[in-house]
Amino acid sequence: MKLIFMGTPEFAVPALEALVKAGHEVVAVYTQPPRPAGRGMQERPSPVQQCAEMHHIPVETPTTLKTPETQQRFRDYRADVAVVAAYGLLLPQAILDACPHGCLNIHPSLLPRWRGAAPIQRQIMAGDQETGVTIMQMNAGLDTGDMLSVIRFPMPEECTAGELHDQLAQEGAILLLQTLTELEAGTLNPTPQDDVQATYAKKISKEEAHIAWDQPAAVVHAHIRGLTPYPGAFFLWNGERVRILRSSIEDTPHSAAPGTVLDDRLCIACLEGSLRPLILQRQGKKAMEVDAFLRGCTIPAGSVME
C-alpha cells in the first residue's frame, strides 16, 4: 500500500522497518523535530528519522499539524493510509480524514485497558497477567477508536518496562503487516471499544518513582520493574537517590516497620513480605549488583530507607 508513517521513538522503528521490508510504498515519514541530546546537547534526529533517512524516505518534522499549509502538504502525498506509532503530536480531524483508509495506530496494550501516555509501564506496575498490542482506527478521542486487530499473550515473568517495550514493538510490527493485508482485502471487522472497561495510563512523574515501602512486596517489586530503565524507582539513603533496577521478593519473616533493612545484604521490609534489590545505581555512578554496591556504600541492618 501507499502510506505515510508517523512515529518518533525506538518503539516505532520495527514497524517502519517491517513496512519497508514488506514492500509497502512509504511515501513520507512524519516525526518529531531533532532535539538537543547528549553531553554536548547537540540536536539529534529521532530514531524514526534516522531509520527513514537510511531508507531514503522523505522526512517531515512539523511542530504542529494544525495549519492549513501542513494539512495540505500531508494530503499532497496522496497516501492510502497513515500508520501511527508513538508519534507525539495531536492529529487534528483534517489529518485523520486525509487518507481514504484514515489513520491506524499501533498501541502497546489490550485496549480499552491502558489508554494514554504510559501503557507499558502501567500494566507492569498494576500487576497485569496479560499483555499485547492493539491496532486501532484513530478518531478524535484519546485511544478510543475501533479495534481492528489484537494480539495477546501472558505477561512475561519478571520483565521490566524496557524488555516489554522491545517485545511489544516487534509484535506490533508483525500485527501491523497482518492488518494491512486484511485492510487491502477488505476483510477487517472493526470492533468498538467498551468505554466502561477503559483505564487511563497517565504519564509517569519523577515524584512517582520514589518507592513507598508501606505496600506489599509484590506491589513494590512490580513498581520497580515498571519503572526500569526510566525513570528508575528510587529510595533515599543519607539524602542520596539510589535507583533499584532489579529486585526479588524474599520470604524473610519480620515484624519490622516498612523500609527497615533486615540483614547485611539489603533485604528491606515492606508492609507485607520483604524485597531484596539485586541491581542498584547511585547518582552519577554505573549500575552494579548488590554485593558490589554494598562494598562502596555500607547500609547496616536496622537502617531505615526513605
N, C-alpha and C positions, 0 to 999 in steps of 0.2 A: 504494500500500500504506500501511497504518497502521504508522508506525515511530518508533523512538527514535533520535536521532542523538547520538553520543558523540565529542567531539573538543575540542581546545583551541587549537592554534596556527594560523597563517596557512595551513599546508598543508591543513587540514581545511575551510576556508571555501568553496572552489569546489565541493566535494561537497555541502555543505549548501545552497548557492545553487542547485545543479542540481536537488536533490530538490524544493525549493520550486517552482522554475520548471516542473518536470515534472508538478506537481500531486499529488505524494505527500503524505499527511497526516502531517506531522511533529508528533507529539503532545507531545514534550518533547525538550529538548536538555540533555545532561549534559556539563559542562565543569569544568575546574579552577577553584577559587575565585579571586577577584581577588587580585593580588599587587602589592606595592609596586613602583613603577617611576618612571623619570624623575628629574629633579634634586630634586624635592620628595619623592620616594619615597611618593607618594600611591597608594592602591590603585587598580589599573586592571583592568577586566574583560578576560578573554581575547578574542582576535579572534573566536572562535566565539560567545561570549556576546554580543558587540556585534552580530554578524550575526543571531543569534536574536532579540534584542530589537527589531531593526529590522523583523523579520517578525512580531513579536508572538507568538513561540513561548515557552511556559513554559520556564524555565531552572532546572536543578537543579545545585548546586555542592557535593555532599558531599565530605568529606575522606576518606571510606572507603566502600566498598560491602559491607563485611563484616558490618554489623549487621543483625539481623532486620528492624528498622524500615525501614532503607534498601532492603532487598531487597523488602519487601512494597510499598513505595511504587513501586518500579520495576515490579513485577507489576501494580499497580493501573492502570497506563496501558494495559494490555491491547494492547500493540503486536504486530503480526505478526512483526516482525523488528527487530533493532537493528543500526545501521551504526556502525562504529568507525573513526576516523581520527586517529591520534596523540593519544589521549585522555590518557594519562599515569597512569592508575590501574589496578591489577590487577583483573581481572574474576573474582570467585570463581565456582565452579560454579553456584551458585544464580542468578546473573545470566546466565550462559551458557545456562542451561536455561529462563529465564523466558519467552522468546518462542517461539511454535511453530516458527519458522524459525531460531531461535538468533541468533547474532551474527556479522555479516560484517565483515571487516577490510580496509581499503584499505592495502596495503603497497607502498612505493615501491622495490621491487626484483623481480628474477626469482627468486622462491623456488624451491628452498630456499637459493639463494645470498643471503647477507646478511640472515639473521635478526638481530633485535636492534635496538639503540637508534639507530644511525647508518648506515643503509644507503646513503643518498645520498652522504655523504662517503666512505664506504669504497669504493664501487665506482669513484669517480673516482680515489682515491688508489691503488687497485690496478691502474689502467690497463685496466679492463673495456672491451671494444669494443662491448658490447651492454647495453641497459638496458630498463626497462619497469616495469609495475605489475602486481601480483597481487591479486585479490580472493579471500580465503580464508575458509573456515568456521572460526571460532575454536574452540579447545579449551583445555584447561588448560595446555598447553605454551607455550613461547616461540616464537610464529610457526610452529607445527608443524602447523596444521590443514590439511584437504584444500583443494586449489586449485580454485576454481570458475570462474575466468576469468583470462586473462592477455593483456596487450598488450605487445609487444616491438618495439624499433626500435634502430637503430645509435646508439651514444653520440654526441651532438652534439660536433663537434670544438671543442676549446678551451673547453668550457663549464666554468663554476665550479659549486660546490655550490649557490649561490644560484640560478643560472639553471636548473640541472637540477631543483631543488626546485619552482620555479614551473611548469615544463613537466610534471613528473610529477603535480603537484596537479591540473592541468587534465585530463590524460589519465586520471587516476584517477576524476575526476568523470564523465567520459564512459563509462568502463568500468563504473562502478557502476550507471548507469542501464540499460545493456545487461544487466547481470547480474540486476538486479531484474525486468526484463521476462521474462527466461528463468526466474527463480525463480517468478514468478506463473504462467507457462505450464507449469511442471513439466518443462522441457527441459534443465536443468543436468545436467552429468555430472561430479561431484566426482572429482578426481584426487589420490590420496595423494602426499605429498612423499617423495622419496628421501632419507632421512636421511644416506646415505653421501655425497651431494653437498652437504650443508649446510655453510655457512660462517657465522661469527658476526661481526656488525658491532658491536663494543663501543663504548661511549660515548667520545667524543673528550675527551682530557685536555688541560689547558692546557700541560703539560710537553711533550706530544707535538707541539705546534705549533712547537717550536724546530727550525729547519731543520738537518738533518745534511748537510753538503756532501760527505761522503765516500760519496756514492752517485752513480749515473749521472744526468746532467742531466734525462733523461726522467722519472726517478723523482722528483726534486726538483720538477720542473715540475708533475707530477700531484699531488704533496703540497700545493703552493701552491694549485692550483685546487680541490682537495678541501676546503681549509680557508677558502675565501673565500665569504662575507664573515666568517664566525665559526668559530672564534676568531681566525683570521688567522695564517698561517705567518709566523714572525719570525726575524731574526738579531740579534745583539748588536753594536753599534758604540760603543766607548767606554762600555760598560756600559748603553747605552740600547737598549731594544727597538725595532726597526724592522720593521713588517709589510710583506710583499710581497703585493699584491692582484692584480697581473697580471705575467706574465713571458713570455719567449720563449726557446726553445732556440737557442743560437748554434753556428756551425761553427768558431769560433775555435780553431785548433790550439794546444796548450800542453803543457808538462811541469811546470806549477806544482802545488803542493800544494792539495788541496781547500780552498775558502774564500778563495783568493787573488784579489784584484782584478786583472784583466788589462789594463784600459785606463782612460781617464779618463771613461768613461760607464758604469762599474759593471758590466762583464761579469765574472762570478765563476766561477772554476774549480770544476768538480765532479770526481768520481772519473773519470768518462768524459764528455768534452764540457764545455760551459760554459753558463751561463744568465745572461740579462740581465733584471733587474727593469724593468718598464715603468711600474707604478704602485706607489708606496710611501706609507707613513704612519708618521710619528713619533708617539711617545706624546703625546696631548693635542692633536695637530695634524690638519688636514684631509689627506685623501689627495691626492697630486699625482703628475704624471708625472715620470719620472726626471730630465729636464733641470732642471725647477723644483726638485726635491728637492736636486740637487747644487749649485744656486746658494746654498742655505742650509745645506748640510752637505757640506763638501769631504771626499771619500774618494779619495785618490790611488792610482794603480796601485801594486801591491806590498803594499797593506794586506791584512790577513787578517781575514775575517769570522768571528765566533764563533757 
